[in-house]
Amino acid sequence: MLYPSGAAALCLLTALTALPAAAQSDEARSDKAGRSAGPAVRPPATPAEARTAAYLESVRNDPGRLGDFFRKLPKGGDLHNHLSGAVTTEYLIELAAQDGLCIEKKTMTAVQPPCKDGARPAADARTDKAFHKELVRAWSMQDFPQGESGHDHFFAAFGKFGEVTWRHPGKLLAEVAEHAAQQNQSYLETMATPASDGAKKLAEEVGWDPDPARMHRKLLADGKLDRLVSQARKDADRTNGEFRTEARCDTAHPRRACRLPVRWISQVSRGSSPERVFTQIALGLRLAERDPRFVAVNLVQPEDGQSALRNYRLQMRMLSYLGKQYPKAHISLHAGELWPGLVKPEDLSFHIGEAVNVAKAERIGHGVDLVHEDNWQQLARTMARRETAVEVPLTSNAQILGVKGDDHPFNTYRAYGVPVVLATDDPGISRTDISHEFQYASATYRLRYPELKDLARASLEYAFLPGRSLWRGNPTRDGYRTAAACAKERPGSGRPGGACGRLLADSPKAAAQWRLESAAITFERTHVGKR
């Protein structure tokens, strides 16, 4: 089969990139104020994009070529990634063996030695295949279901391997970053909990005060919070040193991980006491303003947990107050990781709205229960207008909530013009990777190459990288159109000079976006003349 070029290819692409009709209701196209709320009107595809799109369609039924296409596809950044859940289970088992840890046979939980009361050495998994397989199943979603809900099995895994992950964050990061680079990703934001023990002790010392200003002052008194920030930065230094050693960054043969820009998002344990949640939020935001390696805070742990549900509105008010005290830091929130049957109907009605309108989150993680929110159409329009992006880990949503296909609001967000980025969440536990997420999205929602390319672009546009964007205006609404400084330059032809060169030199965001565009051009060239 020959692939079309020129005008014929562009005609084909017009048909290929249309959204499903169901996602293009009159209400989705415009709101009452007359603002466009639908998907962007994309600039005409280039001949190279059209050829690449045609090639993708030709290999839909060829698993080998299809998998190769998605592995090589430049994918931008992963913005929703939990470090402890991102590492492969096999690597965690090996680390447990190296550290001489034991495994409680009844619960399959890693514990410190000596191995007693029925526990056995983790090192046994190196030679006992049945034991190794049992560990993999307990610490991941491999071969699931296993007689319990996907939700419960998924979240229980963290406690089972927790004794492993806190010991070597640098090694974990090296593995995760290497895998991301192998998947042709060019940026990573990963979540971890800085100075966790110190934050817990400080929260217990200060106690809870319902007045946020007084609570904040108590944390700041006598330099308490600043000492915690210093401790977190020292921990980050050690993690970075371990990472560089593991990734061989200072040798003649560095791993690809060394070239991957990484930023940290500080996790907050939403199921903890109010004083601990407040302290962790304050620490994460203050840290993000004082150390460029840290960019934001996020609330983690099950959103349907008893304490998380009871204190949800309180925690949004905490973020509202503290966000104003640290305006240079970012907020990205797990919100709407819920579904009917998991919680009471009233708990489905406000979580995303509170995260957007009270906490002023710049990104939302999951957002699965959108259409169950009160006045969800107006909420979607607000998110589109503010460019509040949604981080979508499709495999995670299917495994934990059982939500997939047309039940998922993926197309609803896109129809309303809300920025959407694909993410992995916990690829180690889920046994997935970002290539699978792109391939799954493409197959499930009939996405063609130009739409996949724009999803990759969105992952950098809405990343918490500093500096001006390579794109002008609202690219989700207006399409990805190059900013004036670089409008006459072409990625892939060397580093530009003049105004464009200055933009790339001054803006890590624009520089990352330029590298993605260059990678996309190289990728598209590989499909010229393919059959």
GUVO-961950 format. One line per field, with one value per residue (C-alpha): z, y, x; residue number from 1; chain. Coordinates in pm, whole numbers. Layout:
BEGIN
pz Z, ...
py Y, ...
px X, ...
volo NUM, ...
mitor A, ...
***
This chain:
BEGIN
pz 0, -85, 157, 35, 32, -24, -75, -77, 260, 407, 290, 449, 772, 795, 813, 1049, 1318, 1368, 1723, 1783, 1720, 2073, 2208, 2004, 2155, 2108, 2478, 2450, 2161, 2336, 2674, 2754, 2749, 2391, 2467, 2266, 2490, 2235, 2113, 1935, 1564, 1474, 1210, 886, 913, 746, 476, 720, 983, 722, 611, 973, 1040, 737, 846, 1192, 1040, 816, 1111, 1345, 1298, 1308, 1679, 1618, 1407, 1619, 1938, 1773, 1658, 2008, 2172, 1938, 1950, 2131, 2433, 2622, 2998, 3267, 3510, 3736, 3865, 4219, 4259, 4495, 4272, 3947, 3995, 3853, 4108, 4003, 4093, 4434, 4505, 4414, 4639, 4925, 4872, 4860, 5188, 5361, 5426, 5518, 5381, 5611, 5437, 5554, 5431, 5182, 5354, 5361, 5715, 5877, 5978, 6154, 5973, 6241, 6300, 5958, 5762, 5501, 5339, 5037, 4876, 4845, 4559, 4347, 4323, 4426, 4120, 4296, 4582, 4333, 4144, 4467, 4558, 4215, 4247, 4599, 4511, 4176, 3965, 3789, 3727, 3897, 4010, 4312, 4523, 4624, 4457, 4228, 4447, 4767, 4611, 4445, 4755, 4981, 4768, 4894, 5252, 5152, 4989, 5189, 5387, 5057, 4892, 5163, 5176, 4826, 4662, 4434, 4299, 4246, 4059, 3838, 3735, 3675, 3481, 3270, 3178, 3094, 2867, 2697, 2631, 2453, 2724, 2773, 3117, 3448, 3751, 4021, 4365, 4697, 5061, 5179, 5543, 5634, 5988, 6063, 5939, 6159, 6467, 6399, 6351, 6683, 6855, 6722, 6739, 6549, 6529, 6313, 6233, 5933, 5992, 6354, 6252, 5990, 6238, 6486, 6219, 6128, 6490, 6587, 6239, 6286, 5931, 5779, 5956, 5803, 5460, 5512, 5607, 5296, 5078, 5237, 5175, 4813, 4785, 4908, 4671, 4384, 4474, 4487, 4158, 3983, 4109, 4006, 3664, 3611, 3532, 3608, 3405, 3040, 2988, 3156, 3133, 2946, 3280, 3332, 3044, 3163, 3344, 3668, 3915, 4247, 4365, 4743, 4854, 5138, 5324, 5303, 5544, 5828, 6107, 6014, 6177, 5982, 5651, 5709, 5802, 5494, 5265, 5416, 5388, 5025, 4915, 5106, 4965, 4609, 4652, 4787, 4581, 4202, 4215, 4386, 4203, 4370, 4630, 4582, 4818, 4798, 4955, 4872, 4816, 4945, 5282, 5586, 5705, 5350, 5293, 5632, 5593, 5218, 5235, 5526, 5325, 5027, 5259, 5387, 5029, 4956, 5245, 5206, 4830, 4879, 5114, 4854, 4517, 4326, 4416, 4223, 4328, 4153, 4321, 4306, 4275, 4149, 4171, 4270, 4115, 4209, 4457, 4606, 4806, 4884, 4599, 4781, 4793, 4413, 4379, 4479, 4493, 4154, 4195, 4537, 4404, 4112, 4273, 4636, 4630, 4285, 4161, 3833, 3742, 3845, 3876, 3752, 3757, 3677, 3840, 3646, 3525, 3882, 4004, 4070, 3758, 3593, 3255, 3409, 3596, 3270, 3107, 3400, 3370, 2997, 3048, 3319, 3133, 3433, 3292, 3376, 3426, 3289, 3373, 3182, 3302, 3665, 3633, 3483, 3750, 4059, 3969, 3687, 3466, 3102, 2748, 2708, 3085, 3128, 3082, 2858, 2553, 2761, 2886, 2533, 2394, 2645, 2561, 2895, 2855, 2886, 2942, 2954, 3256, 3414, 3785, 3928, 3629, 3844, 4032, 3722, 3503, 3233, 3073, 2892, 2548, 2648, 2772, 2434, 2245, 2468, 2426, 2051, 2017, 2266, 2156, 1788, 1826, 1519, 1501, 1511, 1824, 1986, 1898, 2065, 2377, 2401, 2350, 2625, 2871, 2845, 2802, 3138, 3313, 3603, 3411, 3454, 3174, 2877, 2644, 2286, 2200, 2193, 2352, 2472, 2259, 2376, 2239, 1954, 1844, 1884, 1706, 1753, 1952, 1752, 1862, 1696, 1422, 1143, 1287, 1221, 1491, 1395, 1202, 1481, 1770, 1646, 1711, 1759, 1957, 1937, 2069, 2358, 2439, 2450, 2659, 2911, 2934, 3038, 2929, 2578, 2546, 2640, 2394, 2117, 2181, 2161, 1827, 1695, 1811, 1642, 1310, 1329, 1414, 1122, 880, 959, 806, 471, 202, 450, 338
py 0, 348, 633, 960, 1281, 1645, 1744, 1386, 1321, 1635, 1533, 1192, 1350, 1573, 1263, 1081, 1348, 1424, 1381, 1136, 1305, 1233, 1451, 1755, 1866, 2223, 2285, 2157, 2390, 2716, 2840, 3105, 3382, 3298, 3169, 2872, 2565, 2293, 2130, 2334, 2399, 2241, 2405, 2203, 1894, 1898, 1638, 1457, 1443, 1313, 1039, 941, 933, 713, 477, 442, 350, 91, -96, -98, -475, -546, -578, -574, -259, -93, -150, -24, 292, 377, 300, 537, 808, 1120, 1159, 1469, 1447, 1233, 1472, 1221, 968, 833, 733, 439, 296, 361, 119, -231, -494, -708, -428, -381, -753, -736, -431, -616, -905, -677, -511, -847, -783, -1049, -1124, -1207, -1505, -1441, -1079, -1077, -762, -668, -629, -577, -878, -1112, -1334, -1486, -1601, -1758, -1483, -1580, -1392, -1182, -1323, -1657, -1503, -1507, -1886, -1981, -1900, -1970, -1734, -1469, -1497, -1472, -1152, -1001, -1070, -923, -611, -534, -586, -887, -1163, -958, -1017, -1225, -1230, -864, -535, -369, -59, -245, -457, -154, 64, -225, -285, 32, -90, -429, -295, 28, -103, -128, 204, 452, 322, 404, 692, 772, 418, 422, 750, 620, 322, 525, 798, 542, 368, 702, 794, 453, 526, 848, 1080, 1404, 1526, 1380, 1516, 1253, 1252, 1174, 1277, 1512, 1504, 1282, 1195, 1554, 1686, 1437, 1540, 1911, 1867, 1680, 1950, 2240, 2074, 2176, 2533, 2591, 2945, 2897, 3220, 3124, 2769, 2896, 3135, 2850, 2648, 2943, 3036, 2996, 2875, 2539, 2510, 2643, 2375, 2120, 2276, 2251, 1886, 1816, 1984, 1779, 1464, 1571, 1621, 1265, 1130, 1316, 1173, 819, 878, 999, 702, 451, 614, 647, 1017, 1107, 827, 783, 575, 753, 603, 790, 884, 1143, 1352, 1351, 1670, 1572, 1781, 1676, 1718, 1699, 1447, 1524, 1236, 1338, 1062, 1208, 1445, 1808, 1936, 1694, 1771, 2145, 2102, 1891, 2141, 2432, 2239, 2143, 2494, 2661, 2407, 2473, 2843, 2777, 2485, 2466, 2086, 2101, 2254, 2172, 1988, 1718, 1528, 1150, 835, 705, 991, 770, 705, 793, 1075, 1203, 1231, 1388, 1652, 1716, 2067, 2156, 2051, 2260, 2562, 2487, 2491, 2811, 2991, 2850, 2887, 3263, 3263, 3088, 3219, 3099, 2734, 2516, 2301, 1981, 1771, 1420, 1500, 1298, 960, 828, 638, 546, 260, 355, 650, 804, 1005, 1334, 1270, 1258, 1605, 1850, 1719, 1845, 2171, 2238, 2157, 2398, 2681, 2676, 2530, 2684, 2372, 2424, 2056, 1781, 1418, 1160, 1367, 1052, 1147, 1474, 1420, 1343, 1687, 1957, 2175, 1980, 2153, 2491, 2334, 2195, 2537, 2695, 2444, 2512, 2887, 2864, 2593, 2361, 2043, 1691, 1419, 1098, 756, 533, 198, 308, 427, 93, -111, 88, 215, -19, 287, 269, 328, 553, 556, 756, 1136, 1151, 1264, 1485, 1688, 1718, 1820, 2105, 2221, 2117, 2038, 1665, 1493, 1120, 988, 660, 714, 399, 205, -42, -156, -131, -320, -57, 224, 550, 384, 157, 457, 631, 313, 240, 595, 581, 250, 330, 686, 662, 911, 967, 1077, 1458, 1419, 1202, 1461, 1732, 1519, 1499, 1875, 1932, 1736, 2003, 2301, 2222, 2098, 2302, 2398, 2764, 3017, 3124, 2876, 2805, 2834, 3143, 3194, 2897, 2604, 2373, 2620, 2783, 2501, 2478, 2789, 2898, 3216, 3516, 3484, 3143, 3168, 3174, 2903, 2530, 2271, 1996, 2227, 2326, 2566, 2898, 3237, 3578, 3620, 3250, 3153, 3394, 3248, 2895, 3005, 3187, 2940, 2575, 2520, 2656, 2466, 2137, 2208, 2283, 1951, 1771, 1936, 1837, 1478, 1475, 1588, 1310, 1059, 1172, 1146, 776, 720, 883, 619, 342, 82
px 0, 127, 74, -75, 119, 42, -322, -446, -287, -440, -786, -739, -621, -927, -1144, -911, -890, -1259, -1383, -1668, -2001, -2117, -1838, -1944, -2275, -2392, -2334, -1978, -1899, -1987, -2101, -2362, -2106, -2019, -1672, -1557, -1556, -1490, -1171, -909, -930, -599, -377, -363, -149, 189, 259, 490, 215, -29, 210, 271, -103, -158, 118, -37, -373, -206, -49, -350, -381, -7, 88, 462, 471, 204, 400, 718, 536, 418, 752, 930, 660, 797, 568, 676, 644, 486, 318, 141, 391, 438, 801, 744, 471, 655, 944, 906, 813, 1107, 1347, 1182, 1221, 1590, 1643, 1470, 1709, 2014, 1910, 1859, 1489, 1238, 892, 602, 448, 89, 72, 365, 493, 861, 998, 1336, 1545, 1576, 1328, 1108, 749, 719, 896, 1151, 1440, 1350, 1664, 1483, 1285, 1602, 1589, 1235, 1022, 692, 785, 894, 566, 369, 556, 494, 123, 108, 307, 143, -168, -13, -269, -539, -820, -728, -1044, -1044, -1132, -882, -906, -813, -539, -378, -356, -255, 55, 225, 221, 359, 675, 706, 1003, 1192, 1117, 1217, 1573, 1698, 1505, 1798, 1811, 1435, 1460, 1740, 1528, 1214, 1397, 1582, 1259, 1094, 1384, 1364, 996, 1098, 978, 1165, 1052, 935, 753, 745, 585, 754, 710, 988, 1105, 812, 921, 1020, 686, 502, 702, 656, 282, 255, 459, 252, -90, -400, -526, -837, -720, -487, -293, -220, -136, 108, 272, 323, 500, 724, 805, 1169, 1257, 1082, 948, 1268, 1470, 1235, 1288, 1664, 1632, 1425, 1686, 1966, 1763, 1722, 2098, 2157, 1894, 2057, 2397, 2260, 2080, 2395, 2593, 2329, 2279, 2657, 2614, 2974, 3131, 3221, 2905, 2613, 2265, 1992, 1834, 2108, 1972, 1610, 1498, 1322, 1121, 967, 609, 571, 312, 73, -96, -461, -567, -359, -459, -542, -224, -7, -181, -140, 228, 302, 128, 321, 648, 586, 492, 776, 1018, 897, 974, 1322, 1450, 1396, 1403, 1062, 768, 435, 229, -34, -264, -228, -378, -727, -969, -1251, -1082, -1289, -1061, -1005, -1380, -1450, -1177, -1191, -1341, -1112, -807, -919, -940, -590, -463, -654, -486, -137, -143, -177, 122, 339, 219, 526, 461, 216, -78, -186, -454, -590, -960, -1253, -1076, -1418, -1707, -2066, -2069, -1733, -1873, -2211, -2370, -2316, -1941, -1934, -2081, -1808, -1449, -1328, -1518, -1361, -1014, -1059, -1257, -1137, -785, -717, -543, -361, -393, -633, -529, -781, -1103, -1300, -1631, -1670, -2028, -2143, -2033, -2291, -2326, -2047, -2087, -2005, -1715, -1576, -1608, -1426, -1144, -1121, -1111, -844, -651, -675, -527, -642, -381, -534, -381, -622, -486, -493, -853, -955, -776, -872, -1220, -1319, -1382, -1282, -1403, -1705, -1765, -1444, -1476, -1167, -1365, -1594, -1299, -1164, -1502, -1521, -1169, -1016, -643, -577, -243, -178, 11, 123, 33, 201, 332, 526, 218, -4, 248, 218, 418, 349, 371, 84, -117, -81, -162, -461, -594, -548, -735, -1011, -1091, -997, -712, -495, -137, -193, -406, -141, 121, -88, -132, 248, 273, 16, 228, 498, 267, 104, 417, 548, 858, 958, 966, 759, 597, 701, 332, 115, -223, -425, -305, -582, -836, -642, -413, -36, 89, 448, 514, 627, 991, 1024, 760, 1021, 1242, 1215, 1288, 1527, 1760, 1997, 1960, 1818, 1968, 1812, 1490, 1410, 1752, 1710, 1368, 1507, 1805, 1588, 1299, 1340, 979, 1031, 1361, 1190, 910, 1160, 1335, 1001, 923, 1264, 1209, 868, 1018, 1278, 1006, 791, 1083, 1113, 769, 837, 787, 704, 457
volo 1, 2, 3, 4, 5, 6, 7, 8, 9, 10, 11, 12, 13, 14, 15, 16, 17, 18, 19, 20, 21, 22, 23, 24, 25, 26, 27, 28, 29, 30, 31, 32, 33, 34, 35, 36, 37, 38, 39, 40, 41, 42, 43, 44, 45, 46, 47, 48, 49, 50, 51, 52, 53, 54, 55, 56, 57, 58, 59, 60, 61, 62, 63, 64, 65, 66, 67, 68, 69, 70, 71, 72, 73, 74, 75, 76, 77, 78, 79, 80, 81, 82, 83, 84, 85, 86, 87, 88, 89, 90, 91, 92, 93, 94, 95, 96, 97, 98, 99, 100, 101, 102, 103, 104, 105, 106, 107, 108, 109, 110, 111, 112, 113, 114, 115, 116, 117, 118, 119, 120, 121, 122, 123, 124, 125, 126, 127, 128, 129, 130, 131, 132, 133, 134, 135, 136, 137, 138, 139, 140, 141, 142, 143, 144, 145, 146, 147, 148, 149, 150, 151, 152, 153, 154, 155, 156, 157, 158, 159, 160, 161, 162, 163, 164, 165, 166, 167, 168, 169, 170, 171, 172, 173, 174, 175, 176, 177, 178, 179, 180, 181, 182, 183, 184, 185, 186, 187, 188, 189, 190, 191, 192, 193, 194, 195, 196, 197, 198, 199, 200, 201, 202, 203, 204, 205, 206, 207, 208, 209, 210, 211, 212, 213, 214, 215, 216, 217, 218, 219, 220, 221, 222, 223, 224, 225, 226, 227, 228, 229, 230, 231, 232, 233, 234, 235, 236, 237, 238, 239, 240, 241, 242, 243, 244, 245, 246, 247, 248, 249, 250, 251, 252, 253, 254, 255, 256, 257, 258, 259, 260, 261, 262, 263, 264, 265, 266, 267, 268, 269, 270, 271, 272, 273, 274, 275, 276, 277, 278, 279, 280, 281, 282, 283, 284, 285, 286, 287, 288, 289, 290, 291, 292, 293, 294, 295, 296, 297, 298, 299, 300, 301, 302, 303, 304, 305, 306, 307, 308, 309, 310, 311, 312, 313, 314, 315, 316, 317, 318, 319, 320, 321, 322, 323, 324, 325, 326, 327, 328, 329, 330, 331, 332, 333, 334, 335, 336, 337, 338, 339, 340, 341, 342, 343, 344, 345, 346, 347, 348, 349, 350, 351, 352, 353, 354, 355, 356, 357, 358, 359, 360, 361, 362, 363, 364, 365, 366, 367, 368, 369, 370, 371, 372, 373, 374, 375, 376, 377, 378, 379, 380, 381, 382, 383, 384, 385, 386, 387, 388, 389, 390, 391, 392, 393, 394, 395, 396, 397, 398, 399, 400, 401, 402, 403, 404, 405, 406, 407, 408, 409, 410, 411, 412, 413, 414, 415, 416, 417, 418, 419, 420, 421, 422, 423, 424, 425, 426, 427, 428, 429, 430, 431, 432, 433, 434, 435, 436, 437, 438, 439, 440, 441, 442, 443, 444, 445, 446, 447, 448, 449, 450, 451, 452, 453, 454, 455, 456, 457, 458, 459, 460, 461, 462, 463, 464, 465, 466, 467, 468, 469, 470, 471, 472, 473, 474, 475, 476, 477, 478, 479, 480, 481, 482, 483, 484, 485, 486, 487, 488, 489, 490, 491, 492, 493, 494, 495, 496, 497, 498, 499, 500, 501, 502, 503, 504, 505, 506, 507, 508, 509, 510, 511, 512, 513, 514, 515, 516, 517, 518, 519, 520, 521, 522, 523, 524, 525, 526, 527, 528, 529, 530, 531
mitor A, A, A, A, A, A, A, A, A, A, A, A, A, A, A, A, A, A, A, A, A, A, A, A, A, A, A, A, A, A, A, A, A, A, A, A, A, A, A, A, A, A, A, A, A, A, A, A, A, A, A, A, A, A, A, A, A, A, A, A, A, A, A, A, A, A, A, A, A, A, A, A, A, A, A, A, A, A, A, A, A, A, A, A, A, A, A, A, A, A, A, A, A, A, A, A, A, A, A, A, A, A, A, A, A, A, A, A, A, A, A, A, A, A, A, A, A, A, A, A, A, A, A, A, A, A, A, A, A, A, A, A, A, A, A, A, A, A, A, A, A, A, A, A, A, A, A, A, A, A, A, A, A, A, A, A, A, A, A, A, A, A, A, A, A, A, A, A, A, A, A, A, A, A, A, A, A, A, A, A, A, A, A, A, A, A, A, A, A, A, A, A, A, A, A, A, A, A, A, A, A, A, A, A, A, A, A, A, A, A, A, A, A, A, A, A, A, A, A, A, A, A, A, A, A, A, A, A, A, A, A, A, A, A, A, A, A, A, A, A, A, A, A, A, A, A, A, A, A, A, A, A, A, A, A, A, A, A, A, A, A, A, A, A, A, A, A, A, A, A, A, A, A, A, A, A, A, A, A, A, A, A, A, A, A, A, A, A, A, A, A, A, A, A, A, A, A, A, A, A, A, A, A, A, A, A, A, A, A, A, A, A, A, A, A, A, A, A, A, A, A, A, A, A, A, A, A, A, A, A, A, A, A, A, A, A, A, A, A, A, A, A, A, A, A, A, A, A, A, A, A, A, A, A, A, A, A, A, A, A, A, A, A, A, A, A, A, A, A, A, A, A, A, A, A, A, A, A, A, A, A, A, A, A, A, A, A, A, A, A, A, A, A, A, A, A, A, A, A, A, A, A, A, A, A, A, A, A, A, A, A, A, A, A, A, A, A, A, A, A, A, A, A, A, A, A, A, A, A, A, A, A, A, A, A, A, A, A, A, A, A, A, A, A, A, A, A, A, A, A, A, A, A, A, A, A, A, A, A, A, A, A, A, A, A, A, A, A, A, A, A, A, A, A, A, A, A, A, A, A, A, A, A, A, A, A, A, A, A, A, A, A, A, A, A, A, A, A, A, A, A, A, A, A, A, A, A, A, A, A, A, A, A, A, A, A, A, A, A, A, A, A, A, A, A, A, A, A, A, A, A
***
